[in-house]
Amino acid sequence: MIQPDVLPQPQTPVFWIMVEGNQVIDTLDREGQFSPPLLPAEQVPEANERYTARIGEYEGIDVFLFVREENTPMLETWALKPLRECLLASTEGWFNLAARGCQIAGFLKTHKFCGQCGQEVSQDRDELAVVCGYCGLTSYPRISPVIIVGIYRGRDILLARGVRHPEGLFSVLAGFVESGETLEDTLHREVFEESGITVKNVEYISSQPWPFPHSLMTGFIAEYSGGELTLEPEELEEGGWFDIDDLPMTPPERTIAGRLIREIQSRIHARSD
């Protein structure tokens, strides 16, 4: 449970997810691995002046969020690291906590005024929310659900390069859930809109928070059912069916896209054995 606007107990070392924009503080204690500060609040510059909250725990130790400003002092052993780099250099647990911290910081930054009457809001002390003292509206952090699906056909997997993907990087299909849709509705609609095909045997695999800025990726795999592959040019630059043992560059395994691709590879290899 998130405990908003609190500090840890005096002289108690806790982990700190220190957020500045979409960057987090890394102590560089472990080369190549994300390692947030472990300190009591008394040793954290301006801890009493900035927004802090308890956002979870890691290996039995409390984890606190600290929302930095650009001029907030830094210790010599600290460095700002982009959150996307953190994904590649951390455990799933640390990435999820860092993602939570960045999403909370983003929520507080973008919800300073009431969306109903325009008056300034205040933070709720009991839950993660902001409350308008004028009209009474309570606002909570926005979470945008997204489906992401790996599609297979025999030994092939469908991969495409989105218009915002780096050159040469291919991934699976994804899209936002629209109002009134189930996840399954979204999956079938997005697959058809982006590729012109239909799928069957849809199976949920796992999910991943994706704080760019506030998505929740829900991962599925599905089997090709029918239709001719026709890519949506406004969304996808190129793509096609690739043999599972001859893939182009794909997202790292720590991303949910990479996880879905490896899941399909594993299942097809198991069938072939």
Secondary structure as UniProt FT lines:
FT   TURN            4..5
FT   TURN            10..11
FT   STRAND          14..20
FT   TURN            21..22
FT   STRAND          23..26
FT   TURN            31..32
FT   STRAND          38..39
FT   HELIX           41..43
FT   TURN            45..49
FT   STRAND          52..58
FT   TURN            59..60
FT   STRAND          61..67
FT   TURN            70..71
FT   TURN            76..77
FT   STRAND          79..82
FT   HELIX           83..88
FT   HELIX           92..110
FT   TURN            115..117
FT   STRAND          120..123
FT   STRAND          130..132
FT   TURN            133..135
FT   STRAND          138..139
FT   STRAND          144..153
FT   TURN            154..155
FT   STRAND          156..162
FT   TURN            163..164
FT   TURN            167..168
FT   STRAND          173..176
FT   TURN            179..180
FT   HELIX           183..195
FT   STRAND          198..210
FT   TURN            211..214
FT   STRAND          215..226
FT   TURN            233..235
FT   STRAND          236..243
FT   TURN            244..245
FT   TURN            253..254
FT   HELIX           256..272
//
